[in-house]
């Protein structure tokens, strides 16, 4: 019976890793974009006036 309860606890821990959390961020502008494939990576194009600015990126799905 202990193995079953441990497995259940592990499943709950794994599930909680992927639950959404709330972030509160202060900033100047916000943009919503979809990441496009670029070779073996992803890419998001941003406005040229954002060059040299600091960003915080949050994956929403």
Backbone torsions as a table, in degrees:
resi	resn	phi	psi	omega
1	UNK	NA	-29.9	179.9
2	UNK	-64.3	-36.6	179.7
3	UNK	-62.3	-38.9	179.5
4	UNK	-65.8	-44.9	-179.4
5	UNK	-67.3	-35.5	177.2
6	UNK	-66.4	-43.4	179.0
7	UNK	-61.6	-43.4	179.7
8	UNK	-62.5	-42.2	178.1
9	UNK	-64.2	-40.2	178.2
10	UNK	-63.7	-41.2	179.0
11	UNK	-63.4	-40.4	178.6
12	UNK	-66.1	-40.1	178.3
13	UNK	-64.1	-43.0	178.3
14	UNK	-62.8	-40.9	-179.5
15	UNK	-64.5	-41.4	-177.3
16	UNK	-66.3	-23.7	178.4
17	UNK	-63.1	-34.5	-173.4
18	UNK	-100.8	5.4	177.1
19	UNK	-74.4	150.1	179.5
20	UNK	-74.6	148.0	177.3
21	UNK	-124.8	160.9	-178.7
22	UNK	-97.3	133.7	175.4
23	UNK	-116.6	140.9	172.3
24	UNK	-117.9	116.6	-173.7
25	UNK	-128.9	136.2	174.9
26	UNK	-102.4	136.4	-178.6
27	UNK	-162.2	-172.5	-177.4
28	UNK	-95.4	-45.1	-177.4
29	UNK	-143.7	158.0	174.3
30	UNK	-132.9	142.3	179.3
31	UNK	-135.0	142.3	177.8
32	UNK	-113.6	122.2	-177.2
33	UNK	-138.0	160.1	173.0
34	UNK	-102.0	135.8	179.2
35	UNK	-73.3	130.8	178.0
36	UNK	-103.1	152.0	178.7
37	UNK	-72.9	141.3	177.9
38	UNK	-144.8	92.9	-175.5
39	UNK	66.2	-123.9	178.4
40	UNK	-96.6	17.1	-174.4
41	UNK	-135.5	-171.8	176.1
42	UNK	-119.8	158.5	-176.9
43	UNK	-143.3	141.8	173.8
44	UNK	-128.5	124.6	177.3
45	UNK	-86.5	133.2	-179.0
46	UNK	-122.3	161.3	179.9
47	UNK	-60.3	145.1	-177.7
48	UNK	-61.9	-26.4	179.3
49	UNK	-73.9	-5.1	175.8
50	UNK	-87.7	-7.0	-179.3
51	UNK	-60.8	130.6	-179.6
52	UNK	86.4	-3.9	179.0
53	UNK	-88.2	160.0	177.2
54	UNK	-94.1	138.3	-177.8
55	UNK	-124.7	156.1	167.7
56	UNK	-124.1	126.1	-175.4
57	UNK	-112.9	127.7	-178.8
58	UNK	-121.8	122.4	176.9
59	UNK	-80.1	126.2	-176.2
60	UNK	-102.9	-10.4	174.0
61	UNK	-149.4	NA	NA
